[in-house]
């Protein structure tokens, strides 16, 4: 029998902020890959751009959910 244990909103918000930080790291790597691909091939591969787009969507979703729980996330800087 499993128990449904509710987690406090503050803990969930902190997890969401941690997700945003992890996503930012992945975005940095993906953007570096896109830069290298552009330098070598003239443009980033479609797959790389798709990954960047999905990471940006995931970041926005996590940041929005954190904000709805009262936790602000720093905007991403280029």
Secondary structure, 3 states (H helix, E strand, C coil): CCCCCCCCHHHHHHHHHHHHHHHHHHHHHHHHHHHHHHHHHCCCCHHHHHHHHHHHHHHHHHHHHHHHCCCCCCCCCC
